[in-house]
Every structure is written in structure tokens, then in C-alpha cells.
């Protein structure tokens, strides 16, 4: 099963599936970020060698679009991590119940 099929088959029926989804998505985005970023550098280097008087400026303009694509993959990977952390923070009580974590009988208070 490909990585994308794995993502599309996620049913989100429990917290483990959400965690796996977010981790897999982060890994995919990390790999895409690196590939697209390096592709933008290679594209720039190849286009800048053209014998046009404005070759470097034109090459930077075109390659910057590809570089911006890599920025979006980087941001998407970060949002997948943020999704998992927000889920944990928002549903902490329910997760503790499932995990069997007991609440302390008395809360801690500072004197004063």
C-alpha cells in the first residue's frame, strides 16, 4: 500500500489513527519539502547558465515559484504536528480515561 493510500484509508476512529495520520503526513511533507527545495536550486543553476543578459534574474524569478512550493510543504508538515498536539491538549481528559490515568484526589495549591 502506498503512503497516499494509507492516508486516504484512515477512518479516524481512534486517537492512534489520528496520530499515525499526522506522523505519516509530516514525513511525506518533510520529504516533499526537501525534494522541491533542491529542485528549485537545480532549476536556478540550469536556467542561469543561459546566455541571456538577464538570465540570472529570470532564473531566480522562475525558480522562486518552485521554492515557494517547498515552503508550503514545510508549513503543511508543521500543521500536521500542530493538529496532533491540539488534539492532545483539547481531548486530554478523554485520553486519560482511555489510558487509565487517574486524576489526583486533591489539586496542588500554593500557600499564600
Buried (B, 14 or more C-beta within 10 A) or exposed (E): EEEEEEEEEBEEEEBEEBBBBBEBBBEBBBEBBEEBBEBBEEBBEEBBEEEEEEEBEBBBEEBEEBBEBBEEBBEBBEBBBEBBEEBEEEBEEEBEEEEEEEEEEEEEEEEE
